[in-house]
């Protein structure tokens, strides 16, 4: 619980001036609220005298002051809520981009994004419920208690006794509610994660006619599991609520009975009874609000703590100490006895990999699926740290580079092209944000993308749809190539770039490849060996090692070699 409040204070710290003003407003509001019952009692006791008009005037002024302060507090609080929620969402999703690729590949992003979104909503509610509803009211308790002791100490003690009993009930119930709240958040996060996966892969769902299966899974996750936990928690809250109401009635009844006795004995005036009744309402009011808002507070704290576990994860070391930024990059890539494992349980994906590709040379990675080709490429961009060995770019260990600089020298044309739901122009410009329209158009021409872009109604301002759904595979490939041309990298990575293209598209792509590869260190991952015949060296991966290396002509002459067998296998199916 304490950790949760620290999280809230952390996000409020940049707005300490607004929090200070709200605190000052709360004090003024508390004094004004505490004065109202006192003045009401004075009005009753002086109803037959001319002094009563002074008390009525004071009562009106105090009410106007209190209501005005409350109005201004609400405006400021609403502003603070909106700013804090927006900042939290921006920071939270921004932090996800800073986390290593290993995190993204081992977590459901739908679940993680939902965790941050829910936490931002709860942060909003906590600011409202605590700063506006609870803080001023608990300040009022201090003044109400002082006036209550001034009027009748015995009755004030009865108030305190009732509140202590209520707090005892609340503290006994809170741990159980906290446990159920945690289970509920976990259940909803899992449900959102599965639902996000289904929507993201909607084409696969439809192709498999799995709509009913996914809907049943959503119903099971959302209703039976998550809702079931929520409903049990709500039943516990309702029991707490009715206990609270009964307790308040009993305490107020005892106060009335004692007050009647004191009035009959002449030890209290009617006005003092009015005062005390007002303070009793003020005294219990905050605790009633606390009971009503405790659910929000409990759920909010749990949501924030769960999100904070993600947001506190270390970001990628973008700028290590004495980070290297080269004035000129040649593009040589060297692996020195590199081994890699995702974790100790899985075993090594790569073992003792060593090679050197000189600036401007091309290399192909060949092998069956799952042998580590893509993993090896990911190590060049330092998405993962090698378990052992070194990876050198122009003779410098990649771990010592400024990561943004390192990756700015590398362009990747992946097998699965994922475009943003934006214009063609902005998708080409992505990663080279300062590029002019003219440079974008030149890059598109080099990639043979201008041929279809010019046919769009809005040309370069045409929206491509979510994940580029409005473009064909070949068109998306050429947009990705245009992006690579615009980036003008020293190191180029082509990840199985033509495996899903028709013959015409592949011809255009191959022409673009030759132009793009000129003067750049290039790595090609391909199952279709016809695409790698012209590279300077081929590395054949098998069982975690480089089993063979050489040019196409050298490797094809080894009849018992892995490359030769793969090549013959593809010819047999062609």
Beta strands, then each sheet from edge to edge (+ up, - down):
strand 1: 333-340
strand 2: 350-357
strand 3: 362-366
strand 4: 388-393
strand 5: 396-397
strand 6: 410-413
strand 7: 491-495
strand 8: 521-525
strand 9: 537-542
strand 10: 545-550
sheet 1: 2+ 1- 4+ 5-
sheet 2: 6+ 7+ 8+ 3+ 9+ 10-
end
